[in-house]
Amino acid sequence: MLSAQIRAFEKYLRIERNASDCTCRSYLRDLEDFAGFLRSTHIGSFANIADIDALAVRAYLADCARRNRKSTQARKLSCLKTFFSFLVRDGLAGGNPAEMLKAPRRDSTLPRHLTVDEMFALLDAVPKDTLLHARDHAVLELLYSTGIRLSELVGLNRCDIDQRAGTVLVRGKGRKERVVPMGRKAAAAVAGYCARSQEPACRLHGAHRAPVFLNSRGGRLSGRSVARLLDGWIERCGIAHKISPHAIRHSFATHLLNAGADLRGIQELLGHASLATTQRYTHLHVDALMQVYDRAHPRSKIVPEGL
């Protein structure tokens, strides 16, 4: 059930919406999960897609609630809404059973981020003696300097780097393009690595399509490889907790906010479509300020009555 509809939806994503490979994989993975749930229940025994109603989707979401975080549940529901809207548009379904369902309220917590001292220790721990070390140093400097997503980083081509202007052309979610500045240290690290790897990059990929970051075989560096190299350098520099590459993006935003950067400017740098997404950092910042206030301000202390 749904295999033909999923194939048609994939074609729609790639051709009409020009969705990235990462987005397509995420949508298709969620739909396969949904189809697997239908097969494991009585719903999968029906041949007509009209048999999938709001109750069936609710049952699936209840099953997801036992297995997934709220953010993942919300993403799966969003996927189903988009999928059924496409089927209705093309006459492949009579209605959208997910349309009126609401996503669970997401937790306001953010993934772990590094302090400024920890971030500096990480960047200083990477030498630049070998080509792979120079690459790792440039990867981490660019992630922290620009706050770009992991998928945006590994998708960069050399023609997207403007060394003279000190900017990077980034293709974000929905193929939306934005230009972000990179600091002098990141620009120097990227320029140094690109100069040392220019010949194999252009020979294997052509000058226009050459990736910024290469793996050991000369192919485009993958997101999984970036996560692995980050794990290695986190361990080597002595930071006690593991972090993901996305946590460097959170570190970038948090450090800017703590230094007084404008929230709207941070939104533009991060490529958030909604300011509400960026405002999560405000809540984190206020919580930190309140802790400082409670520890330091004399009038924040509770004085027992009678004294």
C-alpha positions in Angstrom: 0.0 0.0 0.0 1.1 3.6 -0.8 4.2 2.5 -2.8 2.9 4.0 -6.1 1.8 7.2 -4.3 5.1 7.5 -2.6 6.9 7.2 -5.9 4.7 9.9 -7.4 5.4 12.1 -4.4 9.1 11.7 -4.7 8.9 12.8 -8.3 6.9 15.9 -7.2 9.5 16.7 -4.5 12.5 16.5 -6.8 11.0 18.1 -10.0 8.4 20.6 -8.9 9.6 21.6 -5.4 13.3 21.2 -6.3 13.8 19.7 -2.8 17.3 18.8 -1.7 18.5 15.2 -1.4 18.4 15.5 2.4 14.8 16.7 2.4 13.7 14.0 0.0 15.4 11.3 2.1 13.7 12.6 5.2 10.2 12.7 3.7 10.6 9.3 2.1 11.9 7.8 5.3 8.9 9.1 7.2 6.4 7.9 4.6 8.0 4.4 4.6 7.6 4.4 8.4 3.9 5.4 8.0 3.4 2.7 5.4 5.1 0.1 7.7 2.7 1.1 10.5 -0.3 0.6 8.1 1.0 -2.8 7.1 1.2 -3.9 10.7 -2.4 -2.9 11.4 -5.7 -3.8 9.8 -5.5 -0.6 7.7 -2.9 -2.1 5.5 -5.3 -4.8 4.4 -7.4 -2.3 2.4 -6.6 -1.5 -1.2 -8.2 1.9 -1.3 -6.2 4.9 0.0 -9.6 6.4 1.1 -9.5 3.9 3.9 -6.7 6.0 5.5 -8.7 8.4 7.7 -7.9 10.8 10.5 -8.2 8.0 13.1 -5.6 6.0 11.2 -3.2 8.9 11.2 -4.0 9.5 14.9 -3.1 5.9 15.7 0.2 6.3 13.8 1.0 9.5 15.7 0.2 7.7 19.0 2.6 5.0 18.0 5.2 7.6 17.1 4.8 9.2 20.5 6.1 6.1 22.1 9.2 6.0 19.9 10.1 9.6 19.1 10.7 13.0 20.5 8.1 15.7 20.1 10.1 17.4 17.4 10.3 14.2 15.4 6.5 13.6 15.8 5.9 17.1 14.5 8.1 16.5 11.5 6.3 13.3 10.7 2.9 14.9 10.9 4.1 17.8 8.6 5.3 15.2 6.1 1.9 13.5 6.1 0.1 16.8 5.6 2.3 17.6 2.6 2.0 14.1 1.2 -1.8 14.0 1.3 -2.1 17.6 0.1 -0.2 16.5 -3.0 -2.4 13.4 -3.5 -5.6 15.5 -3.2 -4.1 18.1 -5.7 -3.4 15.3 -8.3 -6.7 13.5 -7.7 -5.1 10.5 -6.1 -7.0 11.0 -2.8 -10.3 12.5 -1.9 -9.2 14.3 1.2 -6.4 15.0 3.6 -6.8 13.0 6.8 -3.9 14.8 8.5 -5.1 18.3 7.7 -6.9 19.1 11.0 -4.5 17.3 13.3 -2.2 19.4 15.5 1.4 18.7 16.2 2.5 18.2 19.8 3.9 21.3 21.6 7.6 21.2 21.2 9.9 21.4 24.1 11.7 24.7 24.4 15.1 23.2 25.1 18.0 23.5 22.7 20.8 21.0 22.1 24.0 21.4 24.0 26.3 24.1 22.9 29.9 24.9 23.8 31.1 27.9 25.9 33.3 30.4 24.2 36.4 28.9 26.0 35.4 25.4 24.9 34.9 26.5 21.3 38.3 28.2 21.3 39.9 25.1 22.8 38.4 23.0 20.1 39.6 25.2 17.2 43.1 25.5 18.7 43.4 21.8 19.1 43.4 21.1 15.4 46.9 21.4 13.7 47.4 22.3 10.1 50.4 20.1 9.3 48.7 17.6 7.0 46.1 18.1 4.3 43.4 16.3 6.3 44.2 18.3 9.4 44.0 21.5 7.4 40.6 20.3 6.1 39.3 19.5 9.6 40.5 22.9 10.9 38.8 24.7 8.0 35.6 22.7 8.5 35.3 23.7 12.2 36.4 27.3 11.7 33.7 27.7 8.9 31.0 26.0 10.9 31.6 28.3 13.9 32.2 31.5 11.9 29.1 31.2 9.8 26.6 29.1 11.8 25.6 27.2 8.6 23.9 23.9 8.8 25.8 20.7 8.3 24.0 19.9 5.0 24.8 23.5 3.8 28.5 23.0 4.7 29.0 19.7 2.8 27.0 21.1 -0.1 29.4 24.0 -0.7 31.3 24.3 -3.9 34.5 26.3 -4.3 32.7 28.8 -6.5 30.4 29.6 -3.6 33.4 31.1 -1.6 34.2 34.7 -2.3 37.5 35.2 -0.6 37.8 38.9 -1.6 34.5 39.8 -0.1 34.8 37.3 2.8 31.4 35.8 2.1 29.8 32.4 1.5 26.9 31.7 -0.8 24.7 29.1 1.1 21.9 27.0 -0.3 19.6 26.3 2.6 16.3 24.6 3.2 14.0 24.7 0.2 17.0 25.6 -2.0 16.8 29.2 -0.7 20.0 31.0 -1.1 21.6 33.5 1.3 25.0 35.1 1.6 26.7 34.9 5.0 30.0 36.6 6.1 32.9 34.5 7.4 35.5 35.8 9.8 39.1 36.4 8.9 40.3 33.2 10.6 37.8 31.0 8.9 38.5 32.7 5.5 42.3 32.1 6.0 41.7 28.4 7.0 39.4 27.8 4.0 41.8 29.6 1.6 44.8 27.6 2.9 43.0 24.3 2.6 41.5 25.0 -0.9 45.0 26.0 -2.2 46.5 22.7 -1.0 43.6 20.6 -2.4 42.9 22.6 -5.6 44.4 20.1 -8.1 42.5 17.0 -7.1 39.3 18.9 -6.5 39.2 20.4 -10.0 40.6 17.2 -11.7 37.9 15.0 -10.2 34.9 17.4 -10.3 35.7 20.2 -12.7 36.4 23.8 -11.7 32.8 24.9 -11.3 31.4 21.9 -9.4 34.4 21.2 -7.2 33.4 20.7 -3.6 35.0 22.9 -0.9 35.7 19.9 1.3 37.0 16.5 0.1 37.2 13.1 1.7 40.4 11.0 1.6 39.4 9.6 -1.8 38.8 12.9 -3.4 35.0 12.8 -3.2 32.7 15.3 -1.5 32.9 15.1 2.3 29.7 13.7 3.9 27.9 14.9 6.9 28.6 11.6 8.7 32.3 12.2 8.2 32.1 15.7 9.6 30.4 14.2 12.7 33.1 11.6 13.1 36.0 14.1 12.8 34.3 16.4 15.3 34.0 13.5 17.7 37.7 12.9 17.4 38.8 16.5 18.0 36.3 16.9 20.9 38.0 13.9 22.6 41.5 15.1 21.8 41.0 18.6 23.2 39.6 17.2 26.5 36.0 18.5 26.3 34.0 16.1 28.6 30.8 15.9 26.6 30.2 14.9 23.0 28.4 17.4 20.7 27.0 17.2 17.2 28.0 19.5 14.3 24.6 21.2 14.8 25.6 22.2 18.3 28.3 24.4 16.8 25.5 26.2 15.0 23.8 26.7 18.3 27.1 27.9 19.9 27.4 30.4 17.1 23.9 31.8 17.7 24.2 31.8 21.5 27.6 33.5 21.5 26.3 36.2 19.1 23.2 36.8 21.3 25.3 36.9 24.5 27.5 39.6 22.9 24.5 41.8 22.1 23.8 40.9 18.5 20.4 41.8 17.1 17.9 38.9 17.0 16.7 39.8 13.5 20.3 39.8 12.3 20.9 36.3 13.8 17.8 35.1 12.0 19.2 36.2 8.7 22.5 34.6 9.4 21.0 31.3 10.4 18.5 31.3 7.5 15.4 30.8 9.7 12.2 31.5 7.8 10.5 32.5 11.0 11.7 34.8 13.7 9.9 32.6 16.2 12.5 29.9 15.5 15.4 32.2 16.4 13.6 33.5 19.5 14.3 30.1 21.2 17.8 31.5 21.8 16.2 34.5 23.7 14.6 32.2 26.2 17.8 30.4 26.8 19.6 33.7 27.2 17.0 35.0 29.7 17.2 31.8 31.7 21.0 32.3 32.0 20.6 35.9 33.0 18.1 35.0 35.7 20.5 32.5 37.1 23.2 35.1 37.3 20.8 37.6 38.9 19.6 35.1 41.5 23.2 34.2 42.4 24.5 37.8 42.6 21.9 40.4 43.4 21.4 41.1 47.1 17.7 41.6 46.8 17.1 38.3 45.1 18.0 36.5 48.4 15.0 35.3 50.5 15.3 36.7 54.0 13.5 34.6 56.7 10.8 36.5 58.5 11.6 37.9 61.9 15.2 38.8 61.1 
